[in-house]
Amino acid sequence: MATANIIRELERLPLTDRLLVIERTVKSIRTEKEKVLKHAVDSLYDDYKTDKGLTAFTQLDTEPFYETR
């Protein structure tokens, strides 16, 4: 079904049903985003554990930060 058709059909629904569609759509987008991020974390985890060059600047995390203006 084309996007334009979906939008037309959504406009015909009562407000409560449209809100339900929106809530479920947002939930599915968040779930998909979490899956993508989890995959990225899993694929890079070993690199960050073993390659000290990737984490060299984390030693500065506890240093005070002063913004220059």
Buried (B, 14 or more C-beta within 10 A) or exposed (E): EEEEEEEEEEEEEEEEEEEEBEEEEEEEEEEEEEEEEEEEEEEEEEEEEEEEEEEEEEEEEEEEEEEEE
